[in-house]
Amino acid sequence: EVISGAKNSGITVLPPDVNESRTSFTYVDNQTIRFGLLAIKNLGSDVVEALIAQREVAGAYRDLEDFLKRVQHKNVNKKSLESLVKSGAMDRFGDRAVMLENMESMLTFNRSSQEVFTKQSSLFGATPIARNFKLKNGPPASKEEKLQWERELLGLYVTSHPLHEFEEALRGKVVSSEALTELKEGTQICIAGVLTEMKKRFTKNGEAMLTARIADLLGSCELVVFPKAYKSNADVFQDGALICVWGKGGGQEK
């Protein structure tokens, strides 16, 4: 809903960025805003504050090597660095998949830089660290991987949506989540989107059923899969799956 609302207003929403984002949604220009760094899962506020503080003191991070040298915080670990990479916050430094393949080397360089910085600072003050770091080449991240990581770390798709490539083929054949409340309750519909927030439940008779949400390009709506439909299509209902569902819709969305 955030992305579609901004798009309808002519505003582009970009992933977080270590050189531009502040803690919350950040104004870039009249047509662009970025996610804030605190929106990234598994990234503590202490690391975010240290990252921003270093940027304000010494300017933007020039490259990956500069970033790894300057962000000196005890909680910069594998989980926090992976979260920055997967969310797109470090895209200016390289490909996400390549950085993930180099993660151990990046962490080792960061930690050794901290040790050198501590020793040099105690002897000579703020002496520059003259060590070098280069990424080893590897296969780039696919579009699907990037979208999945954004959903995992930011809670939604930012740079694109899995439904985009099917938009033309589905036009006129499916109902958007935004239009559901305008339909008469019980109307037969088809809706397409990404399956999210899945919860398996059981009836009084012990039969399995499912509640979830379907996220399309304009928002999301509730989905209830009754026992008979769930039993015959159980393999289809996977978190993150792109599906078309035929059923009854309309009425007030909860």
C-alpha positions as CSV (number, residue, x, y, z in Angstrom):
1,E,0.0,0.0,0.0
2,V,2.9,2.4,0.8
3,I,4.5,1.8,-2.6
4,S,1.3,2.0,-4.6
5,G,0.1,5.1,-2.8
6,A,3.4,6.9,-3.4
7,K,3.4,5.8,-7.1
8,N,-0.1,7.2,-7.5
9,S,1.2,10.5,-6.1
10,G,4.1,10.5,-8.6
11,I,6.7,9.6,-5.9
12,T,9.3,6.9,-6.3
13,V,10.1,4.9,-3.2
14,L,13.6,3.5,-3.2
15,P,15.3,0.9,-0.9
16,P,17.4,2.2,2.0
17,D,20.8,3.5,1.3
18,V,23.8,3.8,3.6
19,N,24.7,7.3,2.1
20,E,21.2,8.8,1.9
21,S,18.9,7.2,4.4
22,R,18.3,8.4,7.9
23,T,16.4,6.4,10.5
24,S,12.9,6.7,8.9
25,F,11.6,7.5,5.4
26,T,14.0,10.0,4.0
27,Y,13.3,12.8,1.5
28,V,15.7,12.7,-1.5
29,D,13.9,15.2,-3.8
30,N,10.3,16.1,-4.8
31,Q,9.9,12.9,-6.7
32,T,11.9,10.4,-4.5
33,I,12.0,9.1,-1.0
34,R,14.0,6.3,0.5
35,F,13.3,3.7,3.2
36,G,14.9,4.5,6.5
37,L,17.6,2.3,7.9
38,L,15.6,1.4,11.0
39,A,13.0,-0.3,8.7
40,I,15.6,-3.0,8.0
41,K,15.0,-6.2,10.0
42,N,17.9,-7.5,12.1
43,L,19.6,-4.1,12.1
44,G,19.9,-2.6,15.6
45,S,19.3,1.1,16.3
46,D,22.8,1.3,17.8
47,V,24.4,0.2,14.5
48,V,22.1,2.6,12.5
49,E,23.1,5.5,14.8
50,A,26.8,4.7,14.5
51,L,26.5,4.5,10.7
52,I,24.7,7.8,10.4
53,A,27.0,9.5,12.9
54,Q,30.2,8.5,11.0
55,R,28.6,9.7,7.8
56,E,27.9,13.1,9.4
57,V,31.4,13.4,10.8
58,A,33.5,12.3,7.8
59,G,31.1,12.5,4.8
60,A,29.6,9.9,2.5
61,Y,31.1,6.4,2.3
62,R,33.2,6.4,-0.9
63,D,33.2,2.7,-1.5
64,L,32.9,-0.7,0.2
65,E,36.4,-0.5,1.6
66,D,35.8,2.9,3.1
67,F,32.5,1.7,4.6
68,L,34.1,-1.4,6.2
69,K,36.9,0.7,7.7
70,R,34.8,3.5,9.1
71,V,31.8,1.7,10.6
72,Q,33.4,0.6,13.8
73,H,30.8,-0.8,16.1
74,K,30.8,-4.0,18.2
75,N,27.4,-5.0,16.9
76,V,28.4,-4.9,13.2
77,N,28.2,-8.7,12.7
78,K,27.2,-11.2,10.0
79,K,23.5,-10.7,10.6
80,S,23.5,-6.9,10.5
81,L,25.8,-6.7,7.5
82,E,23.7,-9.3,5.6
83,S,20.6,-7.3,6.3
84,L,22.2,-4.1,4.9
85,V,23.2,-6.0,1.8
86,K,20.0,-7.9,1.2
87,S,17.8,-4.9,1.7
88,G,19.6,-3.0,-1.0
89,A,21.2,-0.5,1.4
90,M,24.7,-1.2,0.0
91,D,23.8,-1.5,-3.7
92,R,26.1,1.4,-4.5
93,F,29.1,-0.8,-3.5
94,G,28.3,-3.8,-5.6
95,D,25.9,-6.6,-6.5
96,R,24.0,-8.1,-3.5
97,A,24.8,-11.7,-4.3
98,V,28.5,-11.0,-4.8
99,M,28.7,-9.2,-1.5
100,L,26.9,-12.1,0.2
101,E,29.5,-14.5,-1.3
102,N,32.2,-12.2,0.1
103,M,30.6,-11.8,3.5
104,E,33.2,-13.6,5.6
105,S,36.0,-11.6,3.9
106,M,34.1,-8.4,4.5
107,L,33.6,-9.2,8.2
108,T,37.3,-10.2,8.6
109,F,38.4,-6.9,7.0
110,N,36.0,-4.9,9.2
111,R,37.2,-6.6,12.4
112,S,40.9,-6.3,11.5
113,S,40.3,-2.6,10.6
114,Q,38.9,-2.1,14.1
115,E,42.0,-3.6,15.7
116,V,44.4,-1.6,13.5
117,F,42.3,1.6,14.1
118,T,42.4,1.0,17.9
119,K,46.2,0.5,17.9
120,Q,47.0,3.4,15.6
121,S,44.6,5.8,17.4
122,S,46.3,5.0,20.8
123,L,49.7,5.7,19.3
124,F,49.3,8.4,16.7
125,G,45.7,9.7,16.9
126,A,43.4,9.4,14.0
127,T,45.9,7.9,11.6
128,P,44.4,6.6,8.3
129,I,44.2,2.8,7.8
130,A,46.2,1.9,4.7
131,R,44.7,-1.5,4.0
132,N,42.8,-2.5,0.9
133,F,39.8,-4.6,0.2
134,K,38.4,-5.9,-3.1
135,L,35.4,-8.1,-3.8
136,K,35.9,-11.4,-5.5
137,N,33.8,-11.8,-8.6
138,G,30.7,-14.1,-8.6
139,P,27.3,-14.6,-10.2
140,P,25.0,-11.6,-9.7
141,A,21.7,-11.7,-7.9
142,S,18.6,-12.5,-9.9
143,K,15.6,-10.2,-10.0
144,E,13.6,-12.8,-8.0
145,E,16.3,-13.0,-5.3
146,K,16.4,-9.3,-4.9
147,L,12.6,-9.1,-4.5
148,Q,12.6,-12.0,-2.0
149,W,15.3,-10.3,0.1
150,E,13.4,-7.0,0.1
151,R,10.3,-8.7,1.3
152,E,12.3,-10.6,3.9
153,L,14.1,-7.5,5.3
154,L,11.7,-4.6,4.6
155,G,8.4,-6.4,4.7
156,L,7.4,-5.6,1.1
157,Y,8.7,-5.5,-2.4
158,V,10.3,-2.2,-3.3
159,T,12.2,-2.1,-6.6
160,S,9.5,-4.1,-8.4
161,H,6.7,-6.7,-7.8
162,P,6.5,-10.3,-9.0
163,L,3.2,-9.5,-10.6
164,H,4.6,-6.8,-12.9
165,E,5.7,-9.2,-15.7
166,F,2.1,-10.7,-15.8
167,E,0.3,-7.3,-15.6
168,E,-0.6,-7.2,-19.3
169,A,-1.7,-10.8,-19.5
170,L,-3.9,-10.5,-16.4
171,R,-5.5,-7.1,-17.3
172,G,-9.3,-7.5,-17.5
173,K,-9.2,-11.0,-16.2
174,V,-8.6,-10.4,-12.4
175,V,-10.0,-8.1,-9.8
176,S,-7.6,-5.9,-7.9
177,S,-7.6,-6.0,-4.1
178,E,-8.4,-2.2,-4.1
179,A,-11.7,-2.9,-6.0
180,L,-13.0,-5.7,-3.8
181,T,-15.0,-3.5,-1.4
182,E,-16.9,-2.1,-4.4
183,L,-18.3,-5.5,-5.3
184,K,-21.4,-7.1,-4.0
185,E,-20.6,-9.6,-1.3
186,G,-20.5,-13.2,-2.7
187,T,-19.5,-12.0,-6.2
188,Q,-17.5,-14.7,-8.2
189,I,-14.0,-13.3,-8.8
190,C,-10.5,-14.1,-9.8
191,I,-7.6,-12.4,-8.0
192,A,-3.9,-12.7,-8.5
193,G,-1.0,-11.9,-6.2
194,V,1.7,-13.1,-3.8
195,L,0.6,-15.3,-0.9
196,T,1.6,-13.8,2.5
197,E,0.8,-14.1,6.2
198,M,-0.2,-17.8,5.9
199,K,-1.8,-19.4,9.0
200,K,-2.9,-23.0,9.0
201,R,-6.0,-23.7,11.0
202,F,-8.3,-26.6,11.9
203,T,-12.1,-26.9,11.9
204,K,-14.0,-28.5,14.8
205,N,-13.8,-31.7,12.8
206,G,-10.0,-31.5,12.7
207,E,-9.9,-30.6,9.0
208,A,-7.0,-28.4,7.9
209,M,-7.8,-25.0,6.3
210,L,-5.9,-21.8,5.7
211,T,-6.1,-18.1,6.2
212,A,-3.7,-15.7,4.4
213,R,-3.4,-12.5,2.4
214,I,-2.9,-12.0,-1.3
215,A,-0.7,-9.0,-2.1
216,D,-1.2,-7.5,-5.6
217,L,0.1,-4.3,-7.2
218,L,-2.4,-2.1,-5.4
219,G,-2.6,-3.6,-1.9
220,S,-3.7,-6.8,-0.3
221,C,-6.8,-8.7,0.8
222,E,-7.8,-11.5,3.1
223,L,-7.9,-15.1,1.7
224,V,-9.8,-17.9,3.4
225,V,-9.2,-21.4,1.9
226,F,-11.7,-23.9,3.2
227,P,-10.8,-27.6,3.9
228,K,-11.9,-29.1,0.6
229,A,-10.0,-26.6,-1.5
230,Y,-6.9,-26.7,0.8
231,K,-6.7,-30.5,0.7
232,S,-6.8,-30.7,-3.1
233,N,-4.3,-27.8,-3.5
234,A,-2.1,-28.0,-0.4
235,D,1.2,-27.9,-2.4
236,V,0.2,-24.7,-4.2
237,F,-0.1,-22.7,-1.0
238,Q,3.5,-21.7,-0.1
239,D,4.7,-18.5,1.4
240,G,5.7,-16.1,-1.3
241,A,4.0,-18.1,-4.1
242,L,2.5,-16.1,-7.0
243,I,-1.0,-17.5,-7.4
244,C,-4.4,-16.9,-9.0
245,V,-7.4,-17.7,-6.9
246,W,-11.0,-18.1,-7.9
247,G,-13.7,-17.6,-5.3
248,K,-16.2,-15.3,-3.8
249,G,-15.3,-11.7,-2.8
250,G,-16.8,-8.3,-2.2
251,G,-18.1,-6.6,0.9
252,Q,-16.1,-4.7,3.6
253,E,-12.4,-5.8,3.7
254,K,-11.2,-6.6,7.2
